[in-house]
Structures are given as structure tokens and as C-alpha cells.
Amino acid sequence: MRTVEEKVMFIDEEKSADDRVMYYGKGDVFVFRTYATPLTNITNVPESDFTGRENVIFGMNIQVSFRGEKFLPSFTEGDNSMIIATDSMKNFILAHAAKYEGATMEGFLQFVAERFLDKYDHIEAVELSSDEIPYDTVKIHDGSSIVESDLVYNCSRNEYSTASVEVTRTNEGYKLTKQTGGISDLHLIKVSGSSFYGYIQDEYTQLPETNDRPLFIFLDLSWIYQDMRDGTGDNPERYVAAEQVRDIAVTVFHELYNNSIQHLINEIGLRVLQRFPQLDQIRFKTNNRTWEPVIQDIEGSKGQVHTEPRPPYGFQGFTVTRKDLENKGNK
Ligand SMILES: O=c1[nH]c(=O)c2[nH]c(=O)[nH]c2[nH]1
């Protein structure tokens, strides 16, 4: 068994100190493509009624970066002859948003990365990451009943899906060297059914033990496919939608009388890997925002009064792998 520390390191693996860091690129490239191809025919899971995305607004905040030895003289000599201006990178991404025929952010990033490598043969690798800019549907009265508008959308302030790819030029062609899907800024509160006790009690301990706390967590999740090509959504039956992972996380949170955030996220990870055999691992970054108690007993009510927690905030990082699921099954 790997230890927790090793597990986190496994993903965060840094390159050796001898490796020169050299890249450049553009961040905050905002892309709003309307009427992109809808995402349909995904595989359903019991925890979710999510069946697809209309993609009427395909909104993204993209970051791109290039790597390649040919860029070295721009740093060491001030020689810009091999530089593709980051302004041009932005224009390239926007132009290709009109050409993309697929239905996912992961697919779009891979498409753009490969087109960059086609166009500029001195780029060795392209890395692209993106945060979805989500829009919620709104309801309107159409003259006879309340229906969903297909014209007006509400810019969401909720969680958003994320994606990243790295495509590297090799002698055998372009290689997808990194690919993740994810969901970030999921803010979940469970008002009852969470405990935290049994931790070390010593001269530094002030926190009271509890068998019922209002557990408020911020979660960022990302996942890696066993075969990275499944992450593009070109075969939607093999694609994992962020909305489905969100619904699984919420269901496990609801079901599990949890001992801690650590305990909870392991169970969420195992369930996600159980539902999606095409995934190799899922990674969590979480933050504890549990409300602070103010009034714990209200006469005649099971209610309480809480307020926002004060900093500093606790956090967790954890990866759950397919091996963990297999080991659990063998116990
Ligand atoms: O779920 C939790 N895990 C911890 O490690 C921890 N530490 C703490 O003070 N509160 C909590 N909550």
C-alpha cells in the first residue's frame, strides 16, 4: 500500500531541478462559441439524471503554453524570430472555436493543440487547460405555460467543469501526453450526518469532538482515463461528464455518515471509479469551510444558528486509484 503522502506526490511529481523550465503562452483566453454540437449518448449512472449538454453556449476560459528548444534564443539572445506572439495564440484558439465539430472541452483542447503543432513545426509540445464558463437555463412564460428558454441563459456562479491536455510531437506523430477532466468549486453543505472525533488529544487540542456537525466543503476533482483518448468525447459512451461526477459526489455525501472529509472523499473516489471503469484515477483537493456554531439549542426546534468559519482553513489532497478499488473489493 502506498501512503497518503506518496499518493499525493504520485500526481504532483516535479521534474528534477536540473530540467530547465521554459515555456510561454497566454492565459484568460475567453471563448464563447454558440450552437456547438450537443453532447448526447453518454452512459447513464444510477446517481445522476444528467443525459447531455445542449452546448447552445460553449463557454471557456483557456490557458495555452508552448514548449520547445527553438524558443531558447528568445530568452537568451532577445531573438524573436521563432516567437509566435501570444496575441496570435489567442486569435488561433478563437478561430478554431468556429472549426471544432465535437461536443466537449477536452476534445476542443486536443483539437486546438494538434492544429498548433500542424501549423508551427518548431513547437515540441502544447499544453492547454480550460475552465468552463457555465450558463444555466432559465424558465419563461411562453404565453401558455412555464418552459425553458432556448434564448436567454443565466451566467452561473456555481461549479464548473475543467479540462487539460498536453500534446507532444514525437517521431511516431502527435502523442497525447496528458489529459484530465474535472470539476472545480463545488461547494457542498451537509446540515446533519457528519462527525469528527477520535483525533489526537494533547496540549494543543481545542476543537471539541462532535458526532454531528454541519460539514461544508469546497471540492476540486479531476480524473484521468485509462486510455486518454476516451476523454475527448468522440465516443460519448466512454466519456465521463463532470455533471455525473458531481451527482455521484453529492449522493455519496448524502448517504455516508462520514468520520471526516478524508473519509468522505475516499468513498466518493471509489464510487466514481466503480461507475466508470474507463477511469484510472480521481484526484481531490478539498477545503474545510464548516460553519461555526453560534446557538446550538433552540427551544422547540432541532435547528441551530451558525456563522461563516474564520480562517485559517484546513485542506486535503488525495488520489484514489483503480488499484484502491480492486484492493477494497478483495478485502
Ligand atoms: O474532516 C476533517 N478533517 C480534519 O483533518 C480536520 N481537522 C480539523 O480541525 N477539522 C477537521 N475536519
The ligand as an SDF file (V2000), in Angstrom:
LIG
                    3D

 12 13  0  0  0  0  0  0  0  0999 V2000
  -12.7150   16.4730    8.2300 O   0  0  0  0  0  0  0  0  0  0  0  0
  -11.8260   16.9920    8.9250 C   0  0  0  0  0  0  0  0  0  0  0  0
  -10.5420   16.5330    8.8330 N   0  0  0  0  0  0  0  0  0  0  0  0
   -9.5280   17.0570    9.5840 C   0  0  0  0  0  0  0  0  0  0  0  0
   -8.3590   16.6090    9.4750 O   0  0  0  0  0  0  0  0  0  0  0  0
   -9.8410   18.1200   10.4660 C   0  0  0  0  0  0  0  0  0  0  0  0
   -9.1100   18.8510   11.3320 N   0  0  0  0  0  0  0  0  0  0  0  0
   -9.9400   19.7490   11.9180 C   0  0  0  0  0  0  0  0  0  0  0  0
   -9.5790   20.5960   12.7880 O   0  0  0  0  0  0  0  0  0  0  0  0
  -11.2080   19.5890   11.4410 N   0  0  0  0  0  0  0  0  0  0  0  0
  -11.1820   18.5740   10.5410 C   0  0  0  0  0  0  0  0  0  0  0  0
  -12.1400   18.0150    9.7610 N   0  0  0  0  0  0  0  0  0  0  0  0
  1  2  2  0
  2  3  1  0
  2 12  1  0
  3  4  1  0
  4  5  2  0
  4  6  1  0
  6  7  1  0
  6 11  2  0
  7  8  1  0
  8  9  2  0
  8 10  1  0
 10 11  1  0
 11 12  1  0
M  END
$$$$
